[in-house]
Amino acid sequence: MHTNPTHSSLVAVGDSFTEGMSDLLTDGTYRGWADLLAARMAAGTPGFRYANLAVRGKLIQQIVDEQVDVAAAMEPDVITLVGGLNDTLRPKCDMGRVRALLEEAVERLAPSCKQLVLMRSPGRRGPVLERFRPRMEELFACVDELADRHDAIVVDLYGAPSLGDPRLWDVDRLHLTAEGHRRVAEAVWQTLGYEPEDTEWRTPMPTTLPPGWVMRRAADVRFARQYLLPWIGRRLTGRSSGDGLPPKRPELLPYEL
């Protein structure tokens, strides 16, 4: 049952998924599901405030060190926390440490807000997902356990058939398209208890003919050159795509529509 709750503030914590890549606007900035959600919440609540502390490339340790205490100090009505997935994609990943850090984040955030929102992140169908699926599912099991323990709610994007569709993912194969972010915003909106605006967000897109072999190979080459090789280079040198970047929206301020 949807009760159309009223929330007066939202703080988003996380990495590139929450920053909004690859929902690119004409001015070169990213929008993303958190901005879309804030806009919808603000439309029905005068004076609604929003902060987005997310920075692309952040690992769970960095999220805990740089974002968690800042978000907790704001004491908003709603905090969303999505983190740990970047860790699972690293060749050497200590899942015990990831789980412990996620637990630390939840224990510090849950008492500081009226509603903590956690997520089972979406996964693009393909070989990358299959390779890292065991780690991802271990992470999501931890998310479910922490939610039960701390009265958080979980948005299950991983179990949504629509969000595995490669057509909802950008050419970098790591980030959702604008339509993917729209569906995530709808998912969070409904999980918070608001009246659905799109009851079919989980429904897969209509089937279309797949691209031919030549187009697929060309896409693979472009992906490797523009995204995979730079990503490997950053891993080998210990750099991150978010190095030196500030939080997207660091202060909890009124959200202007």
C-alpha positions, 0 to 999 in steps of 0.5 A: 500500500502506498501512503504518499509520505512527505519527506522534507530532505534527501541526502545521496551517498555513493559513487558514479551510480549515484552521481548520475553517470551516464545521464549526460545533460547538454551543459556537460553535467550529469543528472541521474536517478538521485536528481530525478528523485529529488525533483519529484519529492520537491514537487510536492514539498515546498522547501525540500532540501537535497544534497548529493555527496557522490563522487565517481570511482569511490571505493567503500572505504572512501565513501565511509571516510569522506561522505558518511559523517557528512551525511549523518551530520545533515540529519535528513529525512532520507539517506540513500547509500549505494557503495561497494560495487567498485570494490567487487570489480577489483581483481583483488577484493577482500569481501570481508573488509567490504562487508565490514565497511558497509556495516560501519556505514549503515550503523552510522547513517541509520540513526541520523535519518528517518529512513535509510535506503539501501540498494541491490545494484543493477547488473548488465547482462554479459560476461562481466556480470557473470565473472563478478556475480558471486561477489555482487551477490555476497554484497547484496546478501550483506545489504539485505542483512543490514537492512533487516537489522537497522530498519532500512529499506532495500530497492532491488534493482538487481532482480529487475529484468528490465535493468539487465538489458544492455540497451539501458546501459551506456557504451562504457557498459558500466553506467545506465542511460537516461532511461535506466536512471529514470527507471531507478528513480521510479523504483526508489520512489515506489519503495519509499511508499509514494504512488507509482507513476510507472508501474512497468519500470521492471518490465523488459523493453520490447524485443528488437533484432540484435546488431549484426556481427560487424556492428558488435565487433566495432562496438567492442573495439570502441569500448576497449579503446575508450573505456576498458584500456583507460580503466585498466590503466587507472587500476595499474597506477592506483588512480581513480576517475574521481580523483580531485573531484568534489561532491556533486552537491555538497550542501543540503540546500533547497532544491529548485525545480 
